[in-house]
Amino acid sequence: MIEVTDLLDRLERYYDVVPRSRADVEKLGPFTLFVARAGWPYYARPRLGASDFTADDVRRVLDRQCTLGVPQSVEWVHETTPGLLAAAEEAGMSVQHCPLLVLYPDQLPERPDPEVARILGPEDDVALRQSRAAVSLGFRDPGTDVGEEGIAERDALLAAEFAEPDVALDERIADGSFRAAAAWLVEAPALGAVGGGGHTPVDDVTEITGVAVLPRFRRRGLGALITAALAGDALESGVDVVFCSAESVDVARVYQRVGFRRVGTACIGEAKLLPTSTE
Ligand SMILES: CC(C)(COP(=O)(O)OP(=O)(O)OC[C@H]1O[C@@H](n2cnc3c(N)ncnc32)[C@H](O)[C@@H]1OP(=O)(O)O)[C@@H](O)C(=O)NCCC(=O)NCCS
């Protein structure tokens, strides 16, 4: 049985540590603002232990993000920081409520057939770039429905945006601080990777992120297999808390089918507001 309060504390510490290797960090009242030096831009989160938030506190963060030219984005766990929701909404943010899920290890299925879904190593450069293009297309077509885009579209995006290796990502894969997985079609592995995802272990906690499948090849079990490959890898390397947040209850079902259970709600607040002050 997982003790939820202790678990949420561990997740909060994880959330506070992960961005620090890639981001500059600013303290802004009850918030910590992470500003990525490169790559995905990050967000502000509640400072560890902070519990009181006003709309003005939120506006100060949004102003700062506007000044820096980064997205006006704040993320938090509702059960850990319940006071933030009303303040964020009062400050004009729209808030997405995402199921926060944790793996019950005894409910994880067997590791998938590696011909279909497996962890990538530094030698898997082509598969990594194929899977990144597939994931990128996957996120452009959110939800769990089957869609049109397949191999041709993946290869066009690969040539346009993923032709060059990403040196920083390659280093993280080589040193184990990021673990990437990819999936292939069982009947046509030569077509290359059609989906993927990753996890970022820090001590004994990891979050699974960026799981997506090319729209044309959805609803045949690949999303679940990618998740199972990542979760199995995490447990094998000594992690004992594997978690993720799902964009919707439909996506959450994919994770629940491989042993994840909902423990809370991850809030993603976004805004497009002009500065309210001249600070
Ligand atoms: C979420 C996502 C990764 C799921 O990928 P997927 O490969 O379609 O996932 P699965 O095939 O394992 O499961 C999806 C559905 O297909 C069903 N399914 C699985 N195998 C099947 C099969 N052989 N035949 C018919 N249906 C099948 C599952 O039961 C599930 O059904 P449900 O919606 O009723 O729960 C994919 O939809 C996606 O890329 N979405 C956009 C990106 C995204 O939102 N990612 C998650 C971010 S949190």
The ligand as an SDF file (V2000), in Angstrom:
LIG
                    3D

 48 50  0  0  0  0  0  0  0  0999 V2000
   -1.7760    8.4810  -25.5260 C   0  0  0  0  0  0  0  0  0  0  0  0
   -1.1390    7.6490  -26.6160 C   0  0  0  0  0  0  0  0  0  0  0  0
    0.3680    7.6110  -26.4070 C   0  0  0  0  0  0  0  0  0  0  0  0
   -1.6750    6.2190  -26.5380 C   0  0  0  0  0  0  0  0  0  0  0  0
   -1.0190    5.4370  -27.5400 O   0  0  0  0  0  0  0  0  0  0  0  0
   -1.6950    4.1090  -28.1320 P   0  0  0  0  0  0  0  0  0  0  0  0
   -0.6140    3.3530  -28.7740 O   0  0  0  0  0  0  0  0  0  0  0  0
   -2.8930    4.4190  -28.9260 O   0  0  0  0  0  0  0  0  0  0  0  0
   -2.1470    3.4000  -26.7640 O   0  0  0  0  0  0  0  0  0  0  0  0
   -2.7600    1.9470  -26.5940 P   0  0  0  0  0  0  0  0  0  0  0  0
   -2.9820    1.3290  -27.9320 O   0  0  0  0  0  0  0  0  0  0  0  0
   -1.9410    1.2230  -25.6120 O   0  0  0  0  0  0  0  0  0  0  0  0
   -4.1860    2.2500  -25.8960 O   0  0  0  0  0  0  0  0  0  0  0  0
   -5.1270    3.1440  -26.5250 C   0  0  0  0  0  0  0  0  0  0  0  0
   -6.4830    2.4460  -26.6820 C   0  0  0  0  0  0  0  0  0  0  0  0
   -6.3910    1.4100  -27.6570 O   0  0  0  0  0  0  0  0  0  0  0  0
   -6.9180    0.2090  -27.1050 C   0  0  0  0  0  0  0  0  0  0  0  0
   -6.1960   -0.9250  -27.7050 N   0  0  0  0  0  0  0  0  0  0  0  0
   -4.9690   -1.3800  -27.3600 C   0  0  0  0  0  0  0  0  0  0  0  0
   -4.6520   -2.4360  -28.1570 N   0  0  0  0  0  0  0  0  0  0  0  0
   -5.6820   -2.6120  -28.9940 C   0  0  0  0  0  0  0  0  0  0  0  0
   -5.9310   -3.5250  -30.0250 C   0  0  0  0  0  0  0  0  0  0  0  0
   -5.0380   -4.4780  -30.3480 N   0  0  0  0  0  0  0  0  0  0  0  0
   -7.0980   -3.4260  -30.7060 N   0  0  0  0  0  0  0  0  0  0  0  0
   -7.9960   -2.4690  -30.3890 C   0  0  0  0  0  0  0  0  0  0  0  0
   -7.8030   -1.5580  -29.4000 N   0  0  0  0  0  0  0  0  0  0  0  0
   -6.6560   -1.6270  -28.7240 C   0  0  0  0  0  0  0  0  0  0  0  0
   -6.6740    0.3480  -25.6240 C   0  0  0  0  0  0  0  0  0  0  0  0
   -7.5140   -0.5040  -24.8860 O   0  0  0  0  0  0  0  0  0  0  0  0
   -7.0140    1.8020  -25.4130 C   0  0  0  0  0  0  0  0  0  0  0  0
   -8.4440    1.9300  -25.4180 O   0  0  0  0  0  0  0  0  0  0  0  0
   -9.2770    2.9900  -24.5130 P   0  0  0  0  0  0  0  0  0  0  0  0
   -9.1000    4.3450  -25.1490 O   0  0  0  0  0  0  0  0  0  0  0  0
  -10.6730    2.5020  -24.6020 O   0  0  0  0  0  0  0  0  0  0  0  0
   -8.7160    2.9610  -23.1300 O   0  0  0  0  0  0  0  0  0  0  0  0
   -1.4760    8.2060  -28.0320 C   0  0  0  0  0  0  0  0  0  0  0  0
   -2.8830    8.2960  -28.1650 O   0  0  0  0  0  0  0  0  0  0  0  0
   -0.8760    9.5760  -28.2930 C   0  0  0  0  0  0  0  0  0  0  0  0
    0.2290    9.6630  -28.8200 O   0  0  0  0  0  0  0  0  0  0  0  0
   -1.5930   10.6670  -27.9720 N   0  0  0  0  0  0  0  0  0  0  0  0
   -1.0930   12.0250  -28.1840 C   0  0  0  0  0  0  0  0  0  0  0  0
    0.0520   12.3520  -27.2380 C   0  0  0  0  0  0  0  0  0  0  0  0
   -0.3490   12.2420  -25.7830 C   0  0  0  0  0  0  0  0  0  0  0  0
   -1.3780   12.7560  -25.3740 O   0  0  0  0  0  0  0  0  0  0  0  0
    0.5150   11.5760  -24.9830 N   0  0  0  0  0  0  0  0  0  0  0  0
    0.2940   11.4130  -23.5650 C   0  0  0  0  0  0  0  0  0  0  0  0
    0.7480   12.6180  -22.8390 C   0  0  0  0  0  0  0  0  0  0  0  0
    0.3390   12.5360  -21.1310 S   0  0  0  0  0  0  0  0  0  0  0  0
  1  2  1  0
  2  3  1  0
  2  4  1  0
  2 36  1  0
  4  5  1  0
  5  6  1  0
  6  7  2  0
  6  8  1  0
  6  9  1  0
  9 10  1  0
 10 11  2  0
 10 12  1  0
 10 13  1  0
 13 14  1  0
 14 15  1  0
 15 16  1  0
 15 30  1  0
 16 17  1  0
 17 18  1  0
 17 28  1  0
 18 19  1  0
 18 27  1  0
 19 20  2  0
 20 21  1  0
 21 22  1  0
 21 27  2  0
 22 23  1  0
 22 24  2  0
 24 25  1  0
 25 26  2  0
 26 27  1  0
 28 29  1  0
 28 30  1  0
 30 31  1  0
 31 32  1  0
 32 33  2  0
 32 34  1  0
 32 35  1  0
 36 37  1  0
 36 38  1  0
 38 39  2  0
 38 40  1  0
 40 41  1  0
 41 42  1  0
 42 43  1  0
 43 44  2  0
 43 45  1  0
 45 46  1  0
 46 47  1  0
 47 48  1  0
M  END
$$$$
